Amino acid sequence: MLGTLGATEVAAGARMISGEVARHRPVLVNGIPGHMSWRPDGTPVFVIAFTVAEGRITGIHIVVDPAKLASIHLPAPS
């Protein structure tokens, strides 16, 4: 089930994440285009994967849960 966040929650989350990000870059996530960010110590902050169909983004999947990030194979920061 997907939830909907209000503007305050989204802004607070963006502010929190932007302060922690030291490195970020495009990546492939299970073979699909995405973007990933890491803290200065190399710990992943979040990964975003984009589902693309017919040249358009049809889905966006975001993982920020540290336990989930730790359980998947992710590229190292470069």
DRENKOLGU-928053 format. One record per residue: residue in three letters; x negated, y, z of N, C-alpha, C in turn. Coordinates in Angstrom, 1 decimal. Each point is the difference from the previous one (the first is absolute). Layout:
{node "ala", {X, Y, Z}, {X, Y, Z}, {X, Y, Z}}
...
//
This chain:
{node "met", {-0.8, -1.2, 0.0}, {0.8, 1.2, 0.0}, {-0.9, 1.2, 0.0}}
{node "leu", {0.4, 1.0, -0.8}, {-0.8, 1.2, -0.1}, {0.7, 1.1, 0.9}}
{node "gly", {-0.8, 0.8, 0.6}, {0.5, 1.1, 0.8}, {-0.2, 1.3, -0.7}}
{node "thr", {0.7, 1.0, 0.4}, {-0.2, 1.4, -0.5}, {-0.5, 0.9, 1.1}}
{node "leu", {-1.1, 0.7, -0.3}, {-0.5, 0.9, 1.0}, {0.4, 1.4, -0.4}}
{node "gly", {0.2, 0.8, 1.0}, {0.3, 1.4, -0.2}, {-1.3, 0.8, -0.2}}
{node "ala", {0.1, 1.3, -0.4}, {-1.1, 0.8, -0.4}, {-1.0, 0.1, 1.2}}
{node "thr", {0.5, 0.1, 1.2}, {-0.9, 0.2, 1.1}, {-0.9, -1.3, 0.2}}
{node "glu", {0.6, -1.2, -0.1}, {-0.8, -1.2, 0.1}, {-1.0, -0.2, -1.1}}
{node "val", {0.4, 0.4, -1.2}, {-0.9, -0.1, -1.2}, {-1.2, 0.9, 0.2}}
{node "ala", {0.3, 1.3, 0.4}, {-1.1, 1.0, 0.2}, {-0.9, -0.4, 1.1}}
{node "ala", {0.5, -0.6, 1.1}, {-0.8, -0.4, 1.1}, {-0.9, -1.1, -0.4}}
{node "gly", {0.5, -1.0, -0.8}, {-0.8, -1.1, -0.5}, {-1.1, 0.4, -0.9}}
{node "ala", {0.4, 0.9, -0.9}, {-1.0, 0.6, -1.0}, {-1.1, 0.7, 0.7}}
{node "arg", {0.4, 0.8, 1.0}, {-1.0, 0.7, 0.8}, {-1.0, -0.9, 0.7}}
{node "met", {0.6, -1.0, 0.6}, {-0.8, -1.0, 0.8}, {-1.0, -0.7, -1.0}}
{node "ile", {0.5, -0.5, -1.1}, {-0.8, -0.7, -0.9}, {-1.1, 0.8, -0.6}}
{node "ser", {0.4, 1.3, -0.4}, {-1.0, 0.8, -0.7}, {-1.2, 0.4, 0.9}}
{node "gly", {0.3, 0.0, 1.3}, {-1.1, 0.3, 0.9}, {-1.0, -1.1, 0.2}}
{node "glu", {0.5, -1.3, -0.3}, {-0.8, -1.2, 0.2}, {-0.8, -0.4, -1.2}}
{node "val", {0.4, 0.5, -1.1}, {-0.6, -0.5, -1.3}, {-1.3, 0.6, -0.3}}
{node "ala", {-1.0, -0.9, -0.2}, {-1.3, 0.4, -0.3}, {-0.3, -0.3, -1.5}}
{node "arg", {0.5, -1.1, -0.5}, {-0.2, -0.5, -1.3}, {1.3, -0.5, -0.6}}
{node "his", {0.2, 0.2, -1.3}, {1.1, -0.5, -0.7}, {-0.3, -0.2, -1.4}}
{node "arg", {0.7, -0.9, -0.7}, {-0.3, -0.3, -1.4}, {1.1, -0.9, -0.6}}
{node "pro", {0.2, 0.1, -1.3}, {0.9, -1.0, -0.6}, {-0.5, -1.4, 0.1}}
{node "val", {0.9, -0.9, 0.2}, {-0.4, -1.5, 0.1}, {1.1, -0.8, -0.7}}
{node "leu", {-0.4, -1.3, -0.2}, {1.0, -0.9, -0.5}, {0.5, -0.8, 1.3}}
{node "val", {1.3, -0.1, 0.2}, {0.6, -0.7, 1.1}, {0.7, -1.2, -0.6}}
{node "asn", {-0.5, -1.2, 0.2}, {0.6, -1.2, -0.6}, {0.2, 0.2, -1.5}}
{node "gly", {-1.0, 0.6, -0.6}, {0.1, 0.2, -1.5}, {0.8, 1.2, -0.5}}
{node "ile", {0.6, 0.7, 0.9}, {0.8, 1.2, -0.4}, {-0.7, 1.3, 0.5}}
{node "pro", {0.3, 1.1, -0.7}, {-0.7, 1.3, 0.4}, {0.4, 0.4, 1.3}}
{node "gly", {-1.0, 0.6, 0.8}, {0.3, 0.5, 1.3}, {-1.0, 1.1, 0.4}}
{node "his", {0.1, 0.3, 1.2}, {-0.9, 1.0, 0.6}, {-0.3, -0.4, 1.5}}
{node "met", {-1.2, 0.2, 0.4}, {-0.4, -0.4, 1.4}, {-0.8, 1.1, 0.7}}
{node "ser", {0.2, 0.1, 1.3}, {-0.8, 0.9, 0.8}, {-0.6, -0.7, 1.2}}
{node "trp", {-1.2, 0.5, 0.4}, {-0.7, -0.6, 1.2}, {-0.4, 1.1, 0.9}}
{node "arg", {-0.1, -0.3, 1.3}, {-0.6, 0.9, 1.0}, {-1.5, 0.1, -0.2}}
{node "pro", {-0.6, 0.9, 0.7}, {-1.5, 0.2, -0.1}, {-0.7, -1.3, 0.4}}
{node "asp", {0.5, -0.9, 0.9}, {-0.6, -1.2, 0.4}, {0.2, -1.2, -1.0}}
{node "gly", {0.8, 0.3, -1.1}, {0.2, -1.1, -0.9}, {1.3, -0.7, 0.2}}
{node "thr", {0.7, 0.3, 1.1}, {1.3, -0.7, 0.3}, {1.1, 0.5, -1.0}}
{node "pro", {0.7, -0.9, -0.6}, {1.1, 0.5, -0.9}, {1.1, 0.8, 0.7}}
{node "val", {0.4, 1.1, -0.6}, {1.1, 0.8, 0.5}, {1.3, -0.4, -0.6}}
{node "phe", {0.0, -0.1, -1.4}, {1.2, -0.4, -0.7}, {-0.3, -0.5, -1.4}}
{node "val", {0.9, -0.7, -0.5}, {-0.1, -0.4, -1.4}, {1.4, 0.2, -0.6}}
{node "ile", {0.0, 0.5, -1.2}, {1.2, 0.2, -0.8}, {-0.1, -0.8, -1.3}}
{node "ala", {1.0, -0.7, -0.4}, {0.0, -0.7, -1.2}, {1.2, 0.5, -0.8}}
{node "phe", {-0.2, 0.1, -1.3}, {1.1, 0.5, -0.9}, {0.4, -1.1, -0.9}}
{node "thr", {1.3, -0.3, -0.1}, {0.6, -0.9, -1.0}, {0.3, 0.8, -1.2}}
{node "val", {-0.5, -0.4, -1.1}, {0.1, 0.8, -1.3}, {0.8, -0.9, -1.0}}
{node "ala", {1.0, 0.5, -0.6}, {0.7, -0.6, -1.1}, {0.2, 1.0, -1.1}}
{node "glu", {-0.3, -0.5, -1.2}, {0.1, 0.9, -1.2}, {-0.6, 1.4, 0.2}}
{node "gly", {-1.1, 0.0, 0.6}, {-0.7, 1.3, 0.2}, {0.5, 0.9, 1.1}}
{node "arg", {0.9, -0.5, 0.8}, {0.6, 0.8, 1.1}, {-0.2, -0.7, 1.3}}
{node "ile", {-0.2, 0.8, 1.0}, {-0.1, -0.5, 1.4}, {1.5, -0.4, 0.4}}
{node "thr", {0.2, -1.3, 0.3}, {1.3, -0.4, 0.4}, {0.1, -0.4, 1.5}}
{node "gly", {-1.2, -0.1, 0.6}, {0.0, -0.3, 1.4}, {-1.3, 0.4, 0.7}}
{node "ile", {0.1, 0.4, 1.2}, {-1.2, 0.5, 0.8}, {0.0, -0.8, 1.3}}
{node "his", {-1.1, -0.7, 0.2}, {-0.1, -0.8, 1.3}, {-1.2, 0.5, 0.8}}
{node "ile", {0.3, 0.4, 1.2}, {-1.0, 0.6, 0.9}, {-0.2, -0.9, 1.2}}
{node "val", {-1.3, -0.3, 0.3}, {-0.3, -0.7, 1.2}, {-0.8, 0.8, 0.9}}
{node "val", {0.4, 0.3, 1.3}, {-0.7, 0.8, 0.9}, {-0.3, -0.8, 1.3}}
{node "asp", {0.7, -1.1, 0.2}, {-0.1, -0.8, 1.2}, {-1.4, -0.6, 0.1}}
{node "pro", {-0.8, 0.3, 1.0}, {-1.4, -0.5, 0.1}, {-0.1, -1.5, 0.0}}
{node "ala", {1.0, -0.7, 0.6}, {0.0, -1.5, 0.0}, {0.2, -0.5, -1.4}}
{node "lys", {0.9, 0.6, -0.8}, {0.2, -0.5, -1.4}, {-1.2, 0.4, -0.8}}
{node "leu", {-0.6, 1.2, 0.2}, {-1.2, 0.3, -0.8}, {-1.1, -0.9, 0.3}}
{node "ala", {-0.1, -0.5, 1.2}, {-1.1, -0.9, 0.4}, {0.2, -1.4, -0.6}}
{node "ser", {1.3, -0.3, -0.3}, {0.2, -1.4, -0.5}, {0.0, -0.1, -1.5}}
{node "ile", {-0.2, 1.1, -0.7}, {-0.1, -0.2, -1.5}, {-1.4, 0.4, -0.5}}
{node "his", {-0.4, -0.6, -1.1}, {-1.3, 0.3, -0.6}, {0.0, 1.4, -0.6}}
{node "leu", {-0.9, 0.9, 0.5}, {0.0, 1.3, -0.5}, {-1.4, 0.4, -0.5}}
{node "pro", {-0.2, 0.8, -0.9}, {-1.3, 0.4, -0.4}, {-0.7, 0.9, 1.0}}
{node "ala", {-1.3, 0.0, 0.1}, {-0.7, 0.8, 0.9}, {-0.1, 1.4, -0.5}}
{node "pro", {-0.1, 1.0, 0.9}, {-0.1, 1.4, -0.4}, {-1.3, 0.1, -0.9}}
{node "ser", {0.0, 0.9, -0.9}, {-1.2, 0.3, -0.8}, {-0.5, 1.4, 0.1}}
//
